[in-house]
């Protein structure tokens, strides 16, 4: 199973290893198996002012939806309903759970073939965890979320435009492009307090590392209020936070040498491979 922690750390859940997160409506998180579709699982959460909020949402659903019935999943009370519909000539069934977590109401739905099996969705729902107020999650490394994928892509797109504008050359995210990135950084056009720009440079540098080093992949790191994309090599303890790597040097007015940093990370990865073979 894979673990997912929602932005803001409102809840976590576990979903099948062969499923992925996909982009959906704002504040709604979508999961399904891209290789063999057996249903779409969606989850969203809203937060109220006190512990009665979740129950109020549940009772409202029971009043407004005649087909909804009250039930319990694990120790959590919820309003459950289902509905079938036709789309593009096919008939589907959506199962819906409105769940009471005190100050938080969680809405889950699972859409599959007509009257299809919903047990896989119930298995996911059983793993939902809502941390106590202010406790959050600490030192968690999870599969890269759509949120961070968007940040990485936006950063890369901006850097690509800057390099084309400043250097009049293409940027393809390959190892040779590190020198181009270095040239723009060394131009002196960007101030230390422009953290967002330095973060964009760092995430783009991270994208080159992922493109060029087999076994390196993006993950999302969650630690209290900190939620950021990091690099992990072959599920090992070799973890790099590219934003910290670059911006810490900027804040301390130290020289940034991306080629040297790349070689250092590459050597660490080679060393890790040798250790795994022993």
Secondary structure as the mmCIF struct_conf table of DSSP 4:
data_model
#
loop_
_struct_conf.conf_type_id
_struct_conf.id
_struct_conf.beg_label_comp_id
_struct_conf.beg_label_asym_id
_struct_conf.beg_label_seq_id
_struct_conf.end_label_comp_id
_struct_conf.end_label_asym_id
_struct_conf.end_label_seq_id
STRN STRN1 UNK A 2 UNK A 5
TURN_TY1_P TURN_TY1_P1 UNK A 7 UNK A 8
BEND BEND1 UNK A 9 UNK A 10
STRN STRN2 UNK A 12 UNK A 15
TURN_TY1_P TURN_TY1_P2 UNK A 17 UNK A 18
STRN STRN3 UNK A 20 UNK A 22
BEND BEND2 UNK A 25 UNK A 25
TURN_TY1_P TURN_TY1_P3 UNK A 26 UNK A 27
STRN STRN4 UNK A 28 UNK A 32
BEND BEND3 UNK A 34 UNK A 36
STRN STRN5 UNK A 40 UNK A 47
BEND BEND4 UNK A 49 UNK A 50
TURN_TY1_P TURN_TY1_P4 UNK A 51 UNK A 52
HELX_RH_AL_P HELX_RH_AL_P1 UNK A 53 UNK A 64
TURN_TY1_P TURN_TY1_P5 UNK A 66 UNK A 67
STRN STRN6 UNK A 69 UNK A 73
TURN_TY1_P TURN_TY1_P6 UNK A 74 UNK A 75
STRN STRN7 UNK A 76 UNK A 87
TURN_TY1_P TURN_TY1_P7 UNK A 88 UNK A 89
STRN STRN8 UNK A 90 UNK A 101
TURN_TY1_P TURN_TY1_P8 UNK A 102 UNK A 103
STRN STRN9 UNK A 104 UNK A 113
TURN_TY1_P TURN_TY1_P9 UNK A 114 UNK A 115
HELX_RH_AL_P HELX_RH_AL_P2 UNK A 119 UNK A 126
TURN_TY1_P TURN_TY1_P10 UNK A 127 UNK A 127
STRN STRN10 UNK A 129 UNK A 129
HELX_LH_PP_P HELX_LH_PP_P1 UNK A 131 UNK A 132
TURN_TY1_P TURN_TY1_P11 UNK A 133 UNK A 135
BEND BEND5 UNK A 139 UNK A 139
STRN STRN11 UNK A 140 UNK A 143
HELX_LH_PP_P HELX_LH_PP_P2 UNK A 144 UNK A 145
HELX_RH_AL_P HELX_RH_AL_P3 UNK A 146 UNK A 167
BEND BEND6 UNK A 169 UNK A 169
BEND BEND7 UNK A 173 UNK A 174
HELX_RH_3T_P HELX_RH_3T_P1 UNK A 175 UNK A 177
HELX_RH_AL_P HELX_RH_AL_P4 UNK A 178 UNK A 185
TURN_TY1_P TURN_TY1_P12 UNK A 186 UNK A 187
BEND BEND8 UNK A 188 UNK A 188
BEND BEND9 UNK A 190 UNK A 190
TURN_TY1_P TURN_TY1_P13 UNK A 192 UNK A 193
HELX_RH_AL_P HELX_RH_AL_P5 UNK A 195 UNK A 212
BEND BEND10 UNK A 213 UNK A 213
TURN_TY1_P TURN_TY1_P14 UNK A 214 UNK A 215
STRN STRN12 UNK A 216 UNK A 223
TURN_TY1_P TURN_TY1_P15 UNK A 224 UNK A 225
STRN STRN13 UNK A 226 UNK A 233
TURN_TY1_P TURN_TY1_P16 UNK A 234 UNK A 235
BEND BEND11 UNK A 236 UNK A 237
STRN STRN14 UNK A 239 UNK A 240
HELX_RH_AL_P HELX_RH_AL_P6 UNK A 242 UNK A 251
TURN_TY1_P TURN_TY1_P17 UNK A 252 UNK A 253
HELX_LH_PP_P HELX_LH_PP_P3 UNK A 254 UNK A 256
HELX_RH_AL_P HELX_RH_AL_P7 UNK A 258 UNK A 277
#
